[in-house]
């Protein structure tokens, strides 16, 4: 389950193993409550009268709320030295938002409830730092890769589950499944409890102000925003719409999303174990370029099997990029400031989460899906160029401190 650190010691203490298992269950429930309904959400929204622009707003409201909440969440968590209360609130919001989708469904209400899920997702700031605390500081990138792999692995499973539930029992069933996952995660987190750490040093407002201006943090957060723009404009937004136009069933939509997250999971794990040999900059550049090129190829897709292949290649590229950027964000500041840094990182990349689907919907209305895919691919290539010019590997960061 755990890998030895560089000095040969296991990073877990005995109570740490118990908490690691409990928290892994929490992470799985957390993301299941946010993603089990994703494969059919966009198509369901159009079926009850939503335009493509409205679909974009619905998906984007999730990221917009996170943009508003993640920085204050990270600062308050570092200030109080607590992670669990924020995680509990997030799981409760996930359950409430899913129940709302099931009970009160209209285009505008879906925008509202998806925004409530943004409240829940904002707690990922504290979840990622809670998880990183199980590892020694020098293994932050490995921790981020493993966290992303657990996250995307869960998304693989629940995406397939969501497509099957929608096919057999109707889309509303997926919302109730999300609510159940949220409640289960809430209960397990309450039992798992706060992780014991060394004496906490609260972060001051002055130090927080300096954290939000750390150059490497801002660079990797901006690149993560581009990565999330591509993810939410494509995988969670308009690739399912393209699949629907190609004749996909609800099960096909579930398989499509599963392929995207499955390839993402594989590449996240590979990034975690190869980053020390290849280097952060090379991985981010290669992954960004791969994602961009597969996006540019989407207008050429003529059937569902071809779309499966494009989705797999796109997921491989995205999965390399994101955990590496997260690891760089964590290592850019001292341990007692990590939640603040993660709040800044996640707030900035949340811009891509809401700007992606919100602007992509409007772009698709004007130039069509093919034009949208070309635009997104060009944006990805620009991100690869910026990464090549600006990212510094962890070794270089340590020398510059």
The 8 nearest C-alpha neighbors of each residue, nearest first, counted from 0:
[[1, 2, 16, 20, 19, 3, 11, 9],
 [2, 0, 3, 9, 10, 11, 16, 4],
 [1, 3, 4, 9, 0, 10, 8, 7],
 [4, 2, 9, 7, 8, 5, 1, 10],
 [3, 5, 7, 6, 8, 9, 2, 10],
 [4, 6, 7, 3, 8, 138, 137, 9],
 [5, 7, 4, 8, 3, 9, 10, 135],
 [8, 6, 3, 4, 5, 9, 2, 10],
 [9, 7, 3, 4, 6, 10, 5, 11],
 [8, 10, 3, 11, 4, 2, 7, 1],
 [11, 9, 134, 8, 135, 133, 4, 3],
 [12, 10, 15, 9, 16, 133, 13, 134],
 [11, 13, 15, 14, 16, 10, 9, 133],
 [12, 14, 15, 16, 11, 17, 18, 19],
 [15, 13, 17, 16, 12, 18, 11, 19],
 [16, 14, 12, 18, 11, 13, 17, 19],
 [15, 17, 19, 14, 13, 18, 11, 20],
 [18, 16, 14, 20, 15, 19, 21, 13],
 [17, 19, 21, 15, 20, 16, 191, 22],
 [18, 20, 16, 22, 17, 21, 15, 23],
 [21, 19, 23, 17, 18, 22, 16, 24],
 [22, 20, 18, 24, 23, 19, 191, 17],
 [21, 23, 25, 19, 24, 20, 18, 26],
 [22, 24, 26, 20, 25, 21, 19, 27],
 [23, 25, 27, 22, 21, 26, 28, 20],
 [26, 24, 184, 22, 28, 23, 27, 29],
 [27, 25, 29, 23, 24, 28, 22, 30],
 [26, 28, 24, 25, 29, 30, 153, 31],
 [29, 27, 31, 184, 180, 25, 26, 30],
 [30, 28, 26, 32, 27, 31, 25, 181],
 [31, 29, 33, 32, 27, 28, 34, 26],
 [30, 32, 28, 34, 33, 35, 29, 157],
 [31, 33, 177, 180, 181, 30, 29, 34],
 [34, 32, 30, 31, 35, 177, 93, 29],
 [35, 33, 37, 31, 36, 32, 30, 154],
 [34, 36, 157, 161, 158, 31, 37, 177],
 [35, 37, 173, 34, 161, 38, 40, 174],
 [36, 38, 34, 40, 39, 35, 235, 158],
 [39, 37, 253, 252, 36, 40, 256, 158],
 [38, 40, 42, 37, 41, 43, 36, 249],
 [41, 39, 37, 43, 42, 38, 36, 44],
 [42, 40, 44, 43, 39, 54, 45, 236],
 [41, 43, 45, 44, 39, 40, 46, 240],
 [44, 42, 46, 40, 41, 45, 39, 47],
 [43, 45, 41, 46, 49, 42, 47, 40],
 [46, 44, 49, 48, 42, 47, 43, 50],
 [45, 47, 43, 44, 48, 42, 49, 41],
 [48, 46, 44, 45, 49, 43, 105, 106],
 [47, 49, 45, 46, 50, 44, 106, 105],
 [48, 50, 45, 106, 44, 53, 47, 54],
 [51, 49, 53, 52, 54, 45, 48, 44],
 [52, 50, 54, 360, 53, 55, 49, 364],
 [51, 53, 360, 55, 361, 50, 54, 56],
 [52, 54, 56, 50, 55, 51, 49, 57],
 [55, 53, 51, 57, 52, 56, 41, 49],
 [54, 56, 357, 356, 360, 52, 53, 58],
 [57, 55, 59, 357, 53, 54, 58, 60],
 [56, 58, 110, 54, 55, 59, 60, 53],
 [57, 59, 55, 56, 60, 61, 356, 54],
 [353, 58, 60, 56, 61, 62, 356, 357],
 [61, 59, 114, 63, 62, 57, 58, 56],
 [62, 60, 117, 114, 59, 113, 63, 64],
 [61, 63, 353, 352, 349, 65, 59, 60],
 [64, 62, 60, 66, 353, 65, 61, 59],
 [65, 63, 67, 117, 66, 62, 61, 114],
 [64, 66, 121, 62, 68, 117, 67, 63],
 [65, 67, 346, 63, 349, 64, 68, 69],
 [68, 66, 64, 65, 69, 63, 346, 70],
 [69, 67, 65, 66, 71, 70, 72, 121],
 [68, 70, 342, 72, 346, 121, 65, 71],
 [69, 71, 342, 73, 343, 72, 68, 346],
 [72, 70, 74, 73, 69, 68, 75, 342],
 [73, 71, 69, 75, 70, 74, 68, 76],
 [72, 74, 339, 338, 342, 76, 70, 71],
 [73, 75, 339, 71, 77, 76, 72, 78],
 [76, 74, 78, 72, 77, 73, 79, 71],
 [75, 77, 73, 81, 79, 78, 74, 80],
 [78, 76, 80, 74, 75, 79, 338, 202],
 [77, 79, 201, 75, 202, 76, 80, 74],
 [80, 78, 76, 81, 77, 75, 201, 199],
 [79, 81, 77, 76, 78, 199, 201, 82],
 [82, 80, 76, 79, 83, 84, 77, 193],
 [81, 83, 125, 85, 84, 76, 129, 86],
 [82, 84, 86, 85, 193, 81, 87, 192],
 [85, 83, 87, 86, 82, 88, 81, 89],
 [86, 84, 88, 83, 87, 122, 82, 89],
 [85, 87, 83, 89, 122, 84, 88, 90],
 [88, 86, 84, 90, 89, 85, 185, 83],
 [89, 87, 91, 85, 86, 90, 92, 84],
 [119, 88, 90, 86, 92, 122, 87, 91],
 [89, 91, 93, 87, 181, 92, 88, 185],
 [90, 92, 88, 94, 93, 89, 95, 87],
 [93, 91, 119, 95, 89, 90, 94, 96],
 [94, 92, 90, 116, 119, 96, 91, 95],
 [93, 95, 178, 181, 91, 97, 92, 96],
 [94, 96, 92, 98, 97, 93, 99, 91],
 [97, 95, 112, 99, 93, 115, 98, 94],
 [96, 98, 174, 178, 100, 99, 94, 95],
 [99, 97, 101, 95, 100, 96, 178, 175],
 [98, 100, 96, 102, 97, 101, 103, 95],
 [101, 99, 97, 98, 104, 103, 102, 112],
 [100, 102, 98, 99, 171, 174, 103, 175],
 [101, 103, 99, 100, 98, 104, 171, 97],
 [104, 102, 100, 99, 101, 108, 105, 109],
 [103, 105, 100, 108, 109, 102, 101, 106],
 [104, 106, 108, 107, 109, 103, 47, 44],
 [107, 105, 109, 49, 108, 44, 110, 48],
 [108, 106, 110, 109, 105, 111, 57, 53],
 [109, 107, 111, 105, 110, 106, 104, 112],
 [108, 110, 112, 106, 111, 107, 113, 105],
 [109, 111, 57, 107, 113, 108, 112, 60],
 [112, 110, 108, 114, 109, 113, 107, 115],
 [113, 111, 115, 96, 109, 114, 110, 100],
 [112, 114, 116, 110, 61, 115, 111, 109],
 [113, 115, 61, 117, 60, 111, 112, 116],
 [116, 114, 112, 118, 117, 96, 113, 92],
 [117, 115, 119, 113, 93, 118, 114, 96],
 [116, 118, 61, 114, 120, 115, 64, 65],
 [119, 117, 115, 116, 121, 120, 64, 65],
 [89, 118, 120, 92, 116, 93, 117, 121],
 [119, 121, 117, 122, 118, 123, 116, 89],
 [122, 120, 65, 123, 118, 69, 119, 117],
 [121, 123, 124, 120, 89, 86, 125, 85],
 [122, 124, 126, 121, 125, 120, 127, 86],
 [125, 123, 122, 342, 126, 127, 341, 73],
 [124, 126, 128, 82, 123, 127, 122, 129],
 [127, 125, 123, 129, 128, 124, 130, 122],
 [126, 128, 130, 129, 125, 124, 123, 131],
 [127, 129, 131, 125, 130, 126, 338, 132],
 [130, 128, 126, 132, 127, 131, 125, 82],
 [131, 129, 127, 128, 132, 133, 126, 146],
 [130, 132, 128, 133, 142, 134, 129, 127],
 [133, 131, 134, 130, 129, 128, 135, 136],
 [132, 134, 131, 130, 11, 10, 135, 15],
 [135, 133, 132, 10, 131, 138, 136, 142],
 [134, 136, 138, 137, 10, 133, 139, 132],
 [137, 135, 138, 139, 134, 334, 330, 132],
 [136, 138, 135, 139, 330, 140, 134, 4],
 [137, 139, 141, 136, 135, 140, 134, 142],
 [140, 138, 142, 141, 326, 136, 137, 143],
 [141, 139, 326, 143, 142, 138, 144, 323],
 [140, 142, 271, 144, 138, 143, 139, 145],
 [143, 141, 139, 145, 140, 144, 131, 146],
 [142, 144, 140, 146, 322, 141, 326, 145],
 [145, 143, 271, 322, 141, 147, 142, 146],
 [144, 146, 148, 142, 147, 143, 149, 141],
 [147, 145, 143, 149, 148, 144, 142, 150],
 [146, 148, 150, 144, 145, 149, 151, 143],
 [147, 149, 264, 145, 151, 150, 146, 267],
 [150, 148, 152, 146, 147, 151, 153, 145],
 [151, 149, 147, 153, 148, 152, 146, 154],
 [150, 152, 154, 148, 264, 153, 260, 149],
 [153, 151, 149, 155, 154, 150, 264, 148],
 [152, 154, 156, 151, 150, 155, 27, 149],
 [153, 155, 151, 157, 152, 156, 158, 260],
 [156, 154, 257, 152, 260, 153, 158, 261],
 [155, 157, 153, 154, 159, 158, 160, 152],
 [156, 158, 160, 35, 154, 159, 161, 155],
 [159, 157, 161, 35, 253, 160, 155, 257],
 [158, 160, 253, 162, 157, 161, 156, 257],
 [161, 159, 157, 163, 158, 162, 164, 156],
 [162, 160, 35, 158, 164, 163, 159, 36],
 [161, 163, 253, 250, 165, 159, 249, 160],
 [162, 164, 166, 160, 161, 165, 250, 167],
 [165, 163, 161, 167, 166, 162, 168, 160],
 [166, 164, 169, 170, 162, 163, 168, 167],
 [165, 167, 163, 164, 249, 169, 168, 162],
 [168, 166, 164, 165, 163, 169, 162, 170],
 [169, 167, 165, 164, 166, 172, 170, 171],
 [170, 168, 165, 171, 172, 166, 167, 164],
 [169, 171, 165, 172, 173, 168, 39, 164],
 [172, 170, 174, 173, 101, 169, 175, 165],
 [173, 171, 175, 170, 174, 169, 176, 168],
 [172, 174, 176, 36, 171, 175, 170, 161],
 [175, 173, 97, 177, 171, 176, 172, 101],
 [176, 174, 178, 172, 177, 173, 98, 179],
 [175, 177, 173, 179, 174, 178, 172, 180],
 [178, 176, 32, 174, 180, 175, 179, 97],
 [177, 179, 94, 175, 97, 181, 176, 180],
 [180, 178, 176, 182, 181, 177, 183, 175],
 [181, 179, 28, 32, 177, 183, 178, 182],
 [180, 182, 94, 178, 184, 90, 32, 179],
 [181, 183, 185, 179, 184, 180, 94, 186],
 [184, 182, 180, 186, 185, 181, 179, 187],
 [185, 183, 25, 28, 187, 181, 182, 186],
 [184, 186, 182, 188, 183, 90, 187, 87],
 [185, 187, 189, 183, 184, 188, 182, 190],
 [186, 188, 184, 190, 189, 185, 191, 183],
 [189, 187, 191, 185, 190, 186, 184, 25],
 [188, 190, 186, 187, 192, 191, 185, 87],
 [189, 191, 187, 188, 192, 186, 21, 185],
 [192, 190, 188, 189, 21, 18, 187, 22],
 [193, 191, 190, 189, 188, 194, 83, 18],
 [194, 192, 83, 195, 82, 191, 81, 129],
 [193, 195, 196, 192, 129, 18, 15, 132],
 [196, 194, 193, 197, 15, 192, 198, 14],
 [197, 195, 194, 198, 199, 132, 193, 80],
 [196, 198, 199, 195, 200, 194, 335, 80],
 [199, 197, 196, 200, 195, 80, 201, 335],
 [198, 200, 80, 197, 201, 335, 196, 79],
 [199, 201, 202, 198, 335, 80, 78, 77],
 [202, 200, 78, 77, 199, 203, 79, 80],
 [201, 203, 78, 77, 200, 206, 207, 336],
 [204, 202, 206, 205, 207, 201, 78, 208],
 [203, 205, 207, 206, 208, 202, 209, 74],
 [206, 204, 208, 203, 207, 209, 202, 210],
 [205, 207, 209, 203, 208, 204, 210, 202],
 [208, 206, 204, 210, 209, 205, 203, 211],
 [207, 209, 205, 206, 210, 211, 204, 212],
 [208, 210, 206, 207, 212, 211, 205, 213],
 [211, 209, 207, 212, 208, 213, 206, 340],
 [210, 212, 209, 208, 213, 343, 207, 340],
 [211, 213, 209, 210, 214, 208, 217, 216],
 [212, 214, 216, 210, 215, 211, 217, 209],
 [215, 213, 217, 216, 212, 218, 211, 219],
 [216, 214, 218, 217, 213, 219, 331, 328],
 [217, 215, 328, 213, 214, 219, 218, 220],
 [216, 218, 220, 214, 215, 219, 221, 213],
 [219, 217, 215, 221, 220, 216, 214, 222],
 [218, 220, 222, 221, 216, 324, 217, 223],
 [221, 219, 344, 223, 217, 222, 218, 348],
 [222, 220, 224, 218, 223, 219, 217, 348],
 [223, 221, 219, 225, 224, 220, 382, 226],
 [222, 224, 226, 220, 348, 225, 221, 219],
 [348, 223, 225, 351, 221, 227, 222, 226],
 [226, 224, 228, 222, 223, 227, 351, 229],
 [227, 225, 223, 229, 224, 228, 230, 222],
 [228, 226, 230, 351, 224, 229, 352, 225],
 [229, 227, 351, 355, 225, 352, 231, 226],
 [228, 230, 232, 227, 226, 231, 233, 375],
 [231, 229, 227, 234, 233, 228, 232, 226],
 [230, 232, 235, 233, 228, 229, 236, 352],
 [233, 231, 356, 355, 236, 229, 230, 228],
 [232, 234, 237, 238, 236, 230, 231, 235],
 [235, 233, 230, 238, 236, 231, 232, 237],
 [236, 234, 231, 233, 232, 230, 237, 37],
 [237, 235, 232, 233, 231, 234, 238, 356],
 [236, 238, 240, 233, 239, 241, 232, 235],
 [237, 239, 241, 233, 240, 234, 236, 242],
 [240, 238, 242, 237, 241, 243, 252, 236],
 [239, 241, 237, 243, 238, 242, 244, 42],
 [242, 240, 238, 244, 239, 243, 237, 245],
 [241, 243, 239, 245, 240, 244, 247, 238],
 [244, 242, 247, 240, 246, 245, 241, 239],
 [243, 245, 241, 246, 242, 240, 247, 239],
 [244, 246, 242, 243, 247, 302, 241, 303],
 [247, 245, 243, 244, 242, 248, 303, 302],
 [248, 246, 243, 251, 242, 245, 252, 249],
 [247, 249, 251, 250, 252, 246, 243, 166],
 [250, 248, 252, 251, 162, 166, 253, 165],
 [249, 251, 162, 253, 248, 252, 163, 166],
 [252, 250, 248, 254, 253, 247, 249, 255],
 [253, 251, 255, 249, 250, 254, 38, 256],
 [252, 254, 162, 159, 250, 38, 256, 158],
 [255, 253, 257, 251, 252, 256, 159, 258],
 [256, 254, 252, 258, 257, 253, 307, 251],
 [255, 257, 259, 253, 258, 254, 158, 38],
 [256, 258, 155, 254, 260, 158, 255, 259],
 [259, 257, 261, 255, 256, 260, 311, 262],
 [260, 258, 314, 256, 310, 311, 257, 261],
 [259, 261, 263, 155, 257, 151, 258, 262],
 [262, 260, 258, 264, 263, 155, 259, 257],
 [261, 263, 315, 314, 265, 264, 311, 260],
 [262, 264, 318, 314, 260, 315, 261, 266],
 [265, 263, 148, 261, 267, 151, 262, 266],
 [266, 264, 262, 268, 267, 263, 269, 261],
 [265, 267, 269, 318, 319, 315, 263, 268],
 [268, 266, 318, 270, 264, 319, 269, 265],
 [269, 267, 271, 265, 266, 270, 148, 144],
 [268, 270, 266, 272, 267, 271, 273, 265],
 [269, 271, 267, 273, 268, 274, 319, 272],
 [272, 270, 144, 141, 268, 269, 273, 274],
 [271, 273, 269, 270, 274, 268, 141, 275],
 [272, 274, 270, 276, 275, 271, 269, 277],
 [275, 273, 278, 277, 276, 270, 271, 279],
 [274, 276, 273, 278, 277, 272, 279, 271],
 [277, 275, 274, 273, 278, 272, 279, 270],
 [276, 278, 274, 275, 273, 281, 279, 282],
 [279, 277, 274, 275, 280, 281, 276, 392],
 [278, 280, 392, 282, 281, 274, 323, 283],
 [281, 279, 283, 282, 390, 278, 392, 284],
 [280, 282, 284, 283, 279, 278, 285, 277],
 [281, 283, 285, 279, 280, 284, 286, 319],
 [282, 284, 320, 286, 280, 281, 285, 287],
 [285, 283, 383, 281, 287, 282, 286, 386],
 [286, 284, 288, 282, 287, 283, 281, 289],
 [285, 287, 316, 289, 283, 288, 319, 320],
 [288, 286, 383, 290, 284, 289, 285, 283],
 [287, 289, 291, 285, 290, 286, 383, 380],
 [290, 288, 316, 286, 292, 291, 287, 285],
 [291, 289, 313, 316, 287, 293, 288, 292],
 [290, 292, 376, 379, 288, 294, 289, 380],
 [291, 293, 295, 289, 294, 290, 288, 376],
 [292, 294, 296, 295, 290, 291, 313, 309],
 [295, 293, 376, 291, 296, 292, 297, 372],
 [294, 296, 376, 373, 292, 293, 297, 372],
 [295, 297, 293, 294, 299, 298, 292, 300],
 [296, 298, 299, 300, 294, 295, 372, 293],
 [299, 297, 369, 300, 296, 372, 295, 368],
 [298, 300, 297, 296, 301, 369, 295, 305],
 [301, 299, 297, 298, 305, 306, 302, 296],
 [300, 302, 299, 305, 303, 245, 306, 298],
 [303, 301, 305, 304, 300, 245, 306, 242],
 [302, 304, 306, 305, 307, 242, 245, 247],
 [305, 303, 307, 306, 302, 308, 301, 309],
 [306, 304, 308, 307, 303, 302, 300, 309],
 [305, 307, 303, 309, 304, 308, 310, 300],
 [306, 308, 304, 310, 305, 309, 255, 303],
 [309, 307, 311, 305, 306, 310, 312, 304],
 [310, 308, 306, 312, 311, 307, 293, 313],
 [309, 311, 313, 307, 259, 308, 312, 306],
 [312, 310, 308, 314, 259, 313, 262, 309],
 [313, 311, 315, 309, 314, 310, 308, 316],
 [312, 314, 290, 310, 316, 311, 315, 293],
 [315, 313, 263, 259, 262, 317, 311, 316],
 [316, 314, 263, 262, 312, 318, 266, 313],
 [315, 317, 286, 290, 289, 313, 314, 318],
 [318, 316, 314, 320, 319, 315, 286, 290],
 [319, 317, 263, 267, 266, 315, 320, 316],
 [320, 318, 266, 267, 286, 270, 317, 316],
 [321, 319, 283, 317, 286, 318, 323, 322],
 [320, 322, 324, 323, 318, 319, 325, 317],
 [323, 321, 144, 325, 143, 324, 320, 326],
 [324, 322, 326, 325, 321, 320, 140, 279],
 [323, 325, 327, 321, 322, 326, 219, 328],
 [326, 324, 322, 328, 323, 327, 143, 321],
 [325, 327, 140, 323, 329, 328, 324, 143],
 [326, 328, 324, 330, 325, 329, 331, 323],
 [327, 329, 325, 216, 331, 326, 330, 324],
 [330, 328, 326, 327, 331, 337, 332, 325],
 [329, 331, 327, 332, 328, 326, 139, 333],
 [330, 332, 328, 329, 327, 216, 215, 333],
 [331, 333, 330, 336, 329, 337, 334, 340],
 [334, 332, 336, 335, 337, 331, 330, 329],
 [333, 335, 337, 336, 332, 136, 329, 330],
 [334, 336, 333, 337, 77, 200, 202, 199],
 [337, 335, 339, 334, 333, 338, 332, 340],
 [336, 338, 340, 334, 339, 335, 329, 341],
 [339, 337, 73, 341, 340, 336, 77, 342],
 [340, 338, 73, 74, 342, 337, 336, 341],
 [341, 339, 337, 343, 342, 338, 344, 336],
 [340, 342, 344, 338, 343, 339, 124, 345],
 [341, 343, 70, 73, 69, 339, 345, 340],
 [342, 344, 340, 346, 70, 341, 345, 347],
 [345, 343, 220, 341, 347, 342, 346, 340],
 [344, 346, 348, 342, 347, 343, 341, 349],
 [347, 345, 66, 349, 343, 69, 348, 344],
 [348, 346, 349, 345, 344, 350, 220, 343],
 [224, 347, 349, 345, 223, 350, 351, 346],
 [348, 350, 352, 62, 346, 66, 351, 347],
 [351, 349, 348, 352, 347, 353, 354, 224],
 [350, 352, 228, 224, 354, 227, 349, 355],
 [351, 353, 62, 349, 227, 350, 228, 355],
 [59, 352, 354, 62, 63, 355, 350, 351],
 [353, 355, 351, 357, 358, 350, 356, 352],
 [356, 354, 228, 232, 351, 353, 352, 357],
 [355, 357, 55, 232, 359, 59, 358, 354],
 [356, 358, 55, 56, 354, 59, 359, 360],
 [359, 357, 361, 360, 354, 356, 355, 362],
 [360, 358, 356, 362, 361, 357, 355, 363],
 [359, 361, 52, 55, 363, 51, 358, 362],
 [360, 362, 364, 358, 52, 359, 363, 365],
 [363, 361, 359, 365, 364, 360, 366, 358],
 [364, 362, 367, 368, 360, 366, 365, 361],
 [363, 365, 361, 362, 367, 366, 360, 51],
 [364, 366, 362, 363, 367, 361, 370, 360],
 [367, 365, 370, 363, 362, 364, 371, 368],
 [368, 366, 363, 370, 369, 364, 365, 371],
 [367, 369, 371, 363, 370, 372, 366, 241],
 [370, 368, 298, 372, 371, 367, 373, 297],
 [369, 371, 366, 373, 368, 367, 372, 374],
 [370, 372, 368, 374, 369, 373, 363, 362],
 [371, 373, 375, 369, 374, 370, 294, 295],
 [372, 374, 295, 376, 370, 371, 375, 377],
 [375, 373, 371, 377, 372, 376, 370, 378],
 [376, 374, 378, 372, 377, 373, 371, 379],
 [377, 375, 291, 294, 295, 379, 373, 378],
 [376, 378, 380, 374, 379, 375, 373, 381],
 [379, 377, 375, 381, 376, 380, 374, 382],
 [378, 380, 291, 382, 376, 381, 377, 287],
 [379, 381, 383, 377, 382, 378, 291, 288],
 [380, 382, 378, 384, 379, 383, 385, 377],
 [383, 381, 379, 385, 380, 384, 386, 222],
 [382, 384, 284, 380, 287, 386, 381, 385],
 [383, 385, 387, 381, 382, 386, 388, 380],
 [384, 386, 382, 388, 387, 383, 389, 381],
 [387, 385, 383, 389, 390, 388, 384, 284],
 [388, 386, 384, 385, 389, 284, 383, 390],
 [387, 389, 385, 386, 384, 390, 383, 391],
 [388, 390, 386, 387, 385, 391, 218, 280],
 [391, 389, 386, 280, 387, 388, 392, 215],
 [390, 392, 395, 280, 389, 393, 396, 279],
 [391, 393, 279, 395, 394, 278, 280, 396],
 [394, 392, 396, 395, 397, 391, 327, 279],
 [395, 393, 397, 396, 392, 398, 391, 399],
 [394, 396, 398, 392, 393, 397, 391, 399],
 [397, 395, 393, 399, 394, 398, 392, 400],
 [398, 396, 394, 399, 395, 400, 393, 331],
 [397, 399, 395, 396, 400, 394, 393, 392],
 [398, 400, 396, 397, 395, 394, 393, 391],
 [399, 397, 398, 396, 395, 331, 332, 394]]
